[in-house]
Amino acid sequence: MSQHLVLPFQLHLQALGKRPGTQQSYLGILGCFLRWADSQRIAEPNAESVYGYLIEVGTRPSVSPQWYSVNFHALRTWLVMRGQP
């Protein structure tokens, strides 16, 4: 996992005052997304690739609305931290 993408997010979550469990959940979600992006050969993950991830993974029959919501919020927080729409 790309530490240059993860460590700033961890610090950002701490600065936002997110609870430790939320931080771990969001970091795990970012990790899953980054592994997916790597498998897709996406060199620089961005809003477009997050959207692609949510569409591809989020439309699987086994995915609940709660999964989608938590993943959406975690990845949106990461994008906002990076200054992306």
N, C-alpha and C positions, 0 to 999 in steps of 0.2 A: 504494500500500500504506500502511496506517495506521501511521505511525512510532510513534505512542503505544502501539501493540500490539507492534511489532517490536523497538524499541530496548531496552525492559526485558527482553525475552526474550534478546536477544543478551548483555546484561550478566549475566543469570542463568546462561546457558550457560557464560560465562567463569568465573563464580564457582564453578560446579560442576566446573570443570577439564576440560570437554569439549575434545577436540582440535579444532584449527581446521577440519579437514575435516568433522567431525561438526557443528560449529557452522554451517558453511555449508549443509550438507545440511538440518539442522533449520530453519534460517531460510528456505531455499527451500521446504520443505514448508509452513511457516507461511504463506509468501507465496501458494502455490497454494491453500491452504485459504481465506485471506482473500479472494482473488479469486473463488473459488467462492461464499463467503458473500455477497459483494457482488452477484454475479449472481443470487443467490436473494433479494436485498433483506433480508438479515439485518442489522439495525442493530447489535446487540451480540452478537457470536459467543460461544457458551458450550458447555457439555458436550453439550447436546442437538444443537446444530448440528454439532459435531465428529462426533457419532455419525451424523447424517444424511449428512455428507460421506463418512465411511468406508463407509457402506452403499451410497450411490449410486455413488461412484467405485470403491470396492473390489470391487464385484461385476461390474465389466466383464470380459469374457473375456480381455483383454490384460493384466490386472493379475496380477502374481505374488504368491505368499505373502510373499516378501521385501519387496516394495513395501508391502504391507499392514502388515507388522510394523514397518518403519522409520517409516512414517507414523503408526501407532498410538503408538509410543513418543515420537516428536517432539511430537505434539499432546497426548499425556498429560502430558508434561513442561511444556508451555505452560499447560495447565489447572491443574496443581498449583502452578505459579508464581503463577497468578492466584487461588489459593485456592478453586478449583472442584473438585468431585468428579470 
